Amino acid sequence: MKETTIRWPTSKFIKVRCLKCRNEQVIFDKAATEIKCLNCGEVIARPTGGKIELVNAEIIKTF
């Protein structure tokens, strides 16, 4: 029987805070689409082809 190794994922979920309205939400750090704040609609992250680029947000916690 052949053994297979399972790699741990390199992507995470992160909790961010919008700099405009201070709303907190959880987002994926390798999102493929633009992420907007659920409260004020401000763009808080943009995709870069890999990890996202935070625009109007700060990281609070990673999961």
C-alpha distances in whole Angstrom, upper triangle without the diagonal:
4,7,10,13,16,19,22,25,28,30,32,35,39,42,45,49,51,54,56,56,54,51,48,45,41,40,36,37,35,37,38,42,45,45,48,50,50,53,55,53,53,50,48,45,45,41,41,38,36,37,40,44,46,49,51,49,48,44,45,41,38,35
4,7,10,13,16,19,22,25,27,30,33,36,39,42,46,48,51,53,53,51,49,45,42,39,37,34,34,32,34,35,39,42,42,46,47,47,51,53,51,50,47,45,42,41,38,38,34,32,34,37,40,43,46,48,46,45,42,42,39,35,32
4,7,10,13,16,19,22,25,27,30,33,36,39,43,45,48,51,50,48,46,42,39,36,34,31,31,30,32,33,37,40,40,43,44,45,48,50,48,48,45,43,40,39,36,35,32,30,31,34,38,40,43,45,43,42,38,39,35,32,29
4,7,10,13,16,18,21,23,26,29,33,36,39,42,44,47,47,45,43,39,36,32,31,27,27,26,28,29,33,36,36,39,41,41,45,46,44,44,41,39,36,35,32,32,29,26,27,31,34,36,40,42,39,38,35,36,32,28,26
4,6,10,13,15,18,20,23,26,30,33,36,39,41,44,44,42,40,36,33,30,28,25,24,23,26,27,31,34,34,37,38,39,42,44,42,42,39,36,33,33,30,29,27,24,25,28,31,33,37,39,36,35,32,32,29,25,23
4,7,9,12,15,17,20,23,26,29,33,35,38,41,41,38,36,33,30,26,25,21,21,20,23,24,28,30,30,33,35,35,38,40,39,38,35,33,30,30,27,27,24,21,22,25,28,30,34,36,33,32,29,29,26,22,20
4,6,9,12,14,17,20,24,26,30,33,35,38,38,36,34,30,28,24,22,19,18,17,20,22,25,28,28,31,32,33,36,38,36,35,32,30,27,27,24,24,21,18,19,22,25,27,30,32,30,29,26,26,23,19,17
4,6,9,11,14,17,20,23,27,29,32,35,35,32,30,27,24,20,19,16,15,15,18,20,24,26,25,28,29,30,33,35,33,33,30,27,25,25,22,22,20,17,17,20,23,24,28,30,27,26,22,23,19,16,13
4,6,8,11,14,18,20,24,26,29,32,32,29,28,24,21,18,16,12,12,11,14,17,20,22,21,25,26,27,30,32,30,29,26,24,21,21,19,19,17,14,13,16,19,21,25,26,24,23,20,21,17,14,12
4,7,10,13,16,18,22,24,27,29,30,28,26,23,20,17,15,11,10,10,13,15,19,20,20,23,24,26,29,30,28,27,24,22,19,19,16,16,15,11,10,13,16,18,22,24,22,20,17,19,16,12,12
4,7,10,13,15,19,21,24,26,27,25,23,20,17,13,11,8,6,7,10,13,15,17,16,20,21,22,25,27,25,24,21,18,15,16,14,14,13,10,8,11,14,15,19,21,19,18,15,16,14,10,10
4,6,10,12,16,19,21,24,24,22,20,16,14,10,9,6,6,8,10,14,16,17,15,18,19,20,23,24,23,22,20,17,15,16,15,16,15,12,10,11,14,14,18,19,17,15,12,13,10,7,6
4,7,10,13,16,19,21,21,19,16,13,10,7,6,5,6,9,10,14,15,15,13,16,16,16,19,21,20,20,18,15,13,15,14,16,17,14,11,11,14,13,17,17,14,14,11,11,9,6,5
4,6,10,13,15,18,18,15,14,10,8,6,5,6,6,10,11,15,16,15,13,14,14,15,17,19,18,18,16,12,12,14,15,16,17,15,12,11,12,11,14,14,11,10,7,8,6,4,6
4,7,10,13,16,15,12,10,7,6,4,6,9,10,13,14,17,17,16,13,13,12,13,15,17,17,16,15,12,12,15,16,19,20,18,15,13,14,12,14,13,10,9,6,5,5,6,8
4,7,9,12,12,9,8,6,6,6,7,10,10,14,14,17,16,14,11,11,10,12,13,14,14,13,12,9,10,13,15,18,20,18,14,12,12,9,11,10,6,5,5,5,7,9,11
4,6,9,8,6,5,4,7,9,10,14,14,17,17,20,18,16,12,11,9,11,11,12,13,12,12,9,11,15,17,20,22,21,17,15,14,10,11,9,5,5,7,7,10,12,15
4,6,6,5,5,6,8,11,12,15,15,18,17,19,17,14,11,9,7,9,9,9,10,8,9,7,10,14,17,19,22,21,18,15,14,10,9,6,5,7,9,10,13,15,18
4,6,5,8,10,12,15,15,18,18,20,20,22,20,16,14,12,10,13,12,11,12,9,10,8,12,15,18,21,24,23,20,17,14,11,9,6,5,7,10,12,15,18,21
4,6,8,11,13,16,17,20,20,23,21,23,20,17,14,12,9,12,10,8,10,8,10,10,13,16,20,22,26,25,22,19,17,13,11,7,8,11,14,15,18,21,23
4,6,9,12,15,17,20,21,23,22,24,21,18,15,12,9,10,8,7,10,9,12,11,15,18,22,24,27,27,24,20,19,15,14,10,10,12,15,15,18,21,23
4,6,10,13,15,19,19,22,21,24,22,19,15,13,10,11,9,10,12,11,13,11,15,18,21,24,27,26,23,19,18,14,14,10,9,10,12,11,15,17,20
4,7,10,13,16,18,21,19,22,20,17,13,11,7,8,7,8,11,11,12,11,14,18,20,23,26,25,22,19,18,15,14,11,9,11,12,11,14,16,18
4,7,10,13,15,18,17,20,19,17,13,12,8,9,9,11,13,13,13,11,13,17,19,22,24,23,19,17,17,14,14,12,9,10,10,9,10,13,14
4,7,10,12,15,14,17,16,14,11,10,8,8,10,12,12,13,13,10,12,15,17,20,22,20,17,15,16,13,14,13,10,11,10,10,10,12,12
4,7,10,12,12,15,15,14,11,11,10,11,13,15,15,15,14,12,12,15,16,18,20,18,15,13,15,13,15,14,11,12,10,10,9,9,9
4,6,9,8,11,11,11,8,10,10,11,14,16,15,14,12,10,9,11,12,15,16,14,12,10,12,11,13,14,11,12,10,11,11,10,10
4,6,6,9,10,11,9,12,13,14,18,19,17,17,14,12,10,11,11,13,13,11,9,8,11,12,15,16,13,14,12,13,12,10,10
4,6,9,11,11,11,14,15,17,20,21,19,18,15,12,9,10,9,11,11,9,6,6,9,10,13,15,13,13,11,13,12,9,10
4,7,9,11,11,15,17,18,22,22,20,19,16,14,10,10,7,9,8,6,4,6,9,11,14,17,15,16,14,17,16,13,13
4,6,8,8,12,14,16,19,20,17,16,13,12,9,8,6,9,9,8,7,6,10,11,14,16,15,16,15,18,17,15,15
4,7,9,13,16,17,21,21,18,17,14,13,10,8,5,8,7,8,9,8,11,13,15,17,17,19,18,21,21,18,19
4,6,10,13,15,18,18,14,14,11,11,9,7,6,9,10,11,11,9,11,12,13,15,16,18,18,21,21,20,20
4,7,10,12,15,15,11,10,7,8,6,5,6,10,12,13,12,9,10,10,10,12,13,16,17,19,20,19,20
4,7,9,12,12,9,9,6,6,5,6,8,12,14,14,13,9,10,9,10,10,11,13,14,16,17,17,18
4,6,9,8,5,5,4,5,7,9,12,15,18,18,16,12,12,11,10,10,10,13,15,17,18,19,20
4,5,6,5,5,6,6,9,12,15,18,21,20,18,15,14,12,11,9,9,12,14,15,17,18,19
4,6,6,8,10,10,12,15,17,21,23,23,20,17,18,15,15,13,13,15,16,17,18,19,20
4,6,8,11,11,14,17,20,24,26,26,23,20,20,17,16,13,13,16,17,17,19,21,22
4,6,9,10,14,16,20,23,26,26,23,20,19,16,14,12,12,16,18,19,21,23,24
4,6,9,12,14,17,20,23,23,21,17,17,15,13,11,12,16,18,19,21,22,24
4,6,9,11,15,18,21,21,19,15,14,12,9,8,10,13,16,18,20,21,23
4,6,8,11,14,17,18,16,12,11,9,7,7,9,12,15,17,19,20,22
4,7,11,13,16,16,14,10,9,6,5,5,5,9,11,14,16,16,18
4,7,10,12,12,10,6,5,4,5,7,7,10,11,14,16,15,17
4,7,10,10,9,6,5,7,7,10,11,13,14,18,19,18,20
4,6,7,7,5,6,9,10,14,14,16,16,19,19,18,19
4,5,6,6,7,10,12,15,16,17,17,21,21,19,21
4,7,8,10,13,15,19,19,20,20,23,22,20,21
4,6,9,13,15,19,18,18,17,20,19,17,18
4,7,10,13,16,15,15,14,17,16,14,15
4,6,9,12,12,12,12,15,15,14,16
4,6,10,10,11,11,15,16,15,18
4,6,6,7,9,12,14,14,17
4,6,9,11,14,17,17,20
4,7,10,13,16,17,20
4,7,9,12,14,17
4,6,9,11,15
4,6,8,11
4,7,10
4,7
4
